[in-house]
Amino acid sequence: MRDKTVILIVEDDQNIVDLVRSNLSVRGHDVIVSKNGDSIAQTLELRAPDLVLLDLMLPDADGFELCREIRELSKVGIIVLSARRAETDLARRRVTKGGRLVHLTQTEFALLRQFAVSPGVLLTHATLLRRVWGPGYETQTEYTRVYVARLRAKLESPGGEQLFITEPRSGYRFALPAQDRVPLAASRSPG
């Protein structure tokens, strides 16, 4: 009988991996990380995790298919991490500004999707490049600069609110427009 709970994290976003791993590790859990679920069968057999935290939004794998594969191989508990609920406006692939439809290329839309599902979160150049352009593009920071500039030109108004906040030498944050922000006081429970 082992003394630590073994938790497998299947997640490609290094920021999320670092956050979840550190929180689980300080609580005494043994954490295994898989970036894409490639060796999930081998990991389940060799390490026999007690729990799987599974991201459905992996760039090179279908999270639902991975979930089915895990279930076929093991009765391990699975907790799904997903931003899919936030994608239902996104699923229609329609972007409007001031009530008018804005045409975005596939790459521009894929980049905007990454921002939309992570409002306020710092998305590094490497993260954006990996998620939008794929593995192997992590050092091509000029791509993110060019495409964020295109999104700014199409979605931000001159002199208006900035939607794409540059974090020098790091990446970008997506700021929700003021009318979509929930005041902090409104989100507090009484007491």
N, C-alpha and C positions, 0 to 999 in steps of 0.2 A: 504494500500500500504506500502510495507516495504522499509526501507531506504538503505539496503545493498543488493548487488547481492549475491545470494547463489550459491556456486560452489561445486559440489561433485567430489572428486578425488577418482577414483577406481584404486588403485596402491598398490602393495605388498612391494616394496622396500622403506624402511624407510628413506633412504638418499634422494630419490627423493621426497617422501611425505614432508619431512622437508623443502627441498628447495622450492618446489612449494607452500606449505602452507604459509611459511614465506613471500614469494614474493607477494602472493595474499592478505594476511592479512594486510601487511603494506599499501596496496593500498585500504584498506577499505572494502574488500570482506569478507563475512562470509563463512568459509570453513568447509566442512564435509568430512570425510575420511572413505572409506570402503577398507579394505585390500584384500577382495576376492569377493566382489559383492554378498555375500550370501543374504543379506537383501535389495537388490536393490529395489524391489517392495515396501516394507514398507517405505524405505527412500524417494522414489519418492512421495509416497502418503502423508507422514507426513511433509516433509520439502519442497517439490516442488522446487527443485533446478532450477536455471536459466540456468545452464550450467553443463555438465558432462565432466570431463577429464578422459578418459578410457584407461587403459593399456591393450593391447591385449595379453600380455605375462604373464598372471597370472598363478601361479603354479597349482591351483586347479579348474580353471574355463576356459572355452573357451571364449576369449574376443569377438569373432564374435557373439557367441550365446548371450552373455550379451548385446551386441549392439542391436541385434534383439529384445531381451526382453525389453530393455529400450524403443525402438521405438514403440513397441506394447502398452506400458503403457503411453507414454508421447510424446509430440512434442518438448521436451527440446533439446537444441543444444548439440551435442556430438562432442568433439574433441578427436581424437584417438592418443594416445601416443604409439609408437611402434618402436622396433628395428628390425622388420621383414625384412626390406630391406637389412640389413646387414647380414641376414641369408641365402641369396640365394646360397653362396659358401658352407655354412654349411649344407644346405638342402640335399646335396648329401652324407653327412657324410663321406667325404674323407679328410684325413689329409696327407699331404706329407712333407717330409723333404729332401731337396736336390734332388728333383725329384722322390724320392722313397716313396711309400705308407707306412704309419705308422699305425700299428694296435693299436686301442684304444678300451678298454672295453666300455660298455654303460655308466658307471659312469664316466670314464675318459673323454669321449666325451661330456657328459652333463656338466661337470665342465669346459672343454675347451670352450664350447659354451658360458657359462656365461662370461668368460674372453673376448672372441672374440667380443661380442656385446657391451662390455663396456671398450674399450681400454683406458688405463691411469686412469681409475676410481678406487678408493679404494673400493674393495669389502670385507666387513668384513667377519669374520668367520661365524657369525650368518646368514648373507645374503646368503652366498654360501651354507651353510648347509640347510637352508630353501628351497632354489631354487632347489638344486640338490637332497638332501635326503628327503626333506619334512618337514612339521611342526613337532615340537617335537624333532628335532635333533640339535637345535640351540646351545646347550652347548657341543656337541661332537667335539670339535676342533681338536682332533687327526685325525678324518676323513679327514679334509682339509689338514692337514700337510702331511699325508701319500699319498693322491692322488695328491697333488701338487708336491711332490717329484717324483712320478711316471711320471707325465707329464714332469717334468724337465729332467728326465733320458731319456725319449723318444724323446723330442723335442729340448732340448738345447744341444749345442756342447761343449765339454770340452774346456775351455779357450775362448769360444765364447761369444756372447752377451747373457745376462740374459733376458729371456722373462717374467718370473714370479718374480716380485719384492716383497720381504717380507717387510711388514710394521709391526714392532714388536708390539705384543700385540693387533694388530688390524685386519690384514688380508693381502690381496695381491693386487698388481696392475699388469695388463698385459701391457708390453711394446712392441709396434710394432717393428719388426726388422727394422734396419736402412734403408734398401732399400724401405720399405713401408711408411716411414715417409714423410710427406709433409713439406718442409722448410717453416718457418713462413713468410719469405719475399714473397714466391710464392702465399700465400693465401691472401695477402693484395691487396686491390683495389687501383688503381692509384689515386693520389690526396692527 
